């Protein structure tokens, strides 16, 4: 019996020796004794303090939109406008109400601001067109502007200008010269042919001939080609918006 018990004990020892050994469980990490509660609070405070700074850096720059400011200025009646015509007009080529266009050759300033810049367009129409007549009636052309085309997005505005009129030179001296030449030539010819009485008759006949030439001849026409500068004045005040300085 004892021998059997020893045999069983030996078998158990052999089985225990043959079984694999288990690795020891890892030890739990030891708390770092050097890290105190005060250090933990300090680190948390540092993280809290750096967050607003980081947010400030990441914040996009603010864009400021500045609105343009304008003010109104008024050009008084009588203000001079120097306009360069872009259309041609003529006493014998234009008709009443034909369109007339031009642009400002010089800028117009008032109250320290440029109210109308160079190149500002003006639109108008022919008010009168009188062709040259025979002896009576001197040729003339007249026009005015009633619309101004402001630069940029301002659009067109009504404007009132005085009427610009140009007349042809009179031909009285030329006519008198023609009649005198005719009379002189007739007198010379009459004197040769009939003496004193012939000279008188010749002068009358020659003068009549000269007069007939004048009556059959028209006077000079008035033509103003494109590109011609003309000076015209405002007939009424004109208000315009200008950019504030």
C-alpha positions, 0 to 999 in steps of 0.5 A: 500500500505504501509502495502504491502511494509513493508511486502515485506521488511520483507520477504527480511529480513527473506530471507537474514537471512535464507541464509548461510553466506559466509566465509571471503576470506583468507588474502594474506600472508604478506611479511616477513619484516625481509627478505631483498634483501641483504639476498636473494642475500646472500642465492643465493650466498651460494647455488652457492658456495656449488654446485662445492664442491658437484660436487667434492665430487660426482666425481669418483676417477681417475684410473691411469694405469701404463704401464710396461717398459722393456729394452733389455740386452745381454748375451755375448758368453761364458756365462755359463749355468747350465742346469739340464737335463729332458731327458736321453741320452746315447751312446747306447740308443740315436740317432742323432737328438733325442730331448734333454730337460733341465731347468736352475738350476741357474739364469743368471744375467747381467747388474744388472738384472735377464735375465734368471730365474731358471727353464727356459726351453731349447730344443736341440738335440743329435749331436753324439752318438757313442756306445762302440766298441771292443778295438777301439772306446770309447763310447761318446755322444754329444748334444747342445741346439738351443731353449730357452723357456722364461717364461711368454708370451715371447715365444720361442727364438732361442739360440746357445750353444756349444756342450756338449760331454762326453766320456767313460773312456778308458779300456787300463789298463783293457785290458792290465791286462786281457792280462797279466793275460792270459800270466802269467797263460799260462807261469805257465802252460807251465812251469809245463808241458814242462820246460823253452820252455814250459813256453815260449810257454805257455806265448804266448798261454796265452797272445793270449787267453787274447787278444782274451778275450779283442777283444770279450769284448765291452767297457763301454757306456756313459749314462747321466740320467735325473736330471743330471746337465751339464755345457754348454756355449753360442756359440753366444750372446743372447738378452732378454727383462727384466722388468725395475727396 
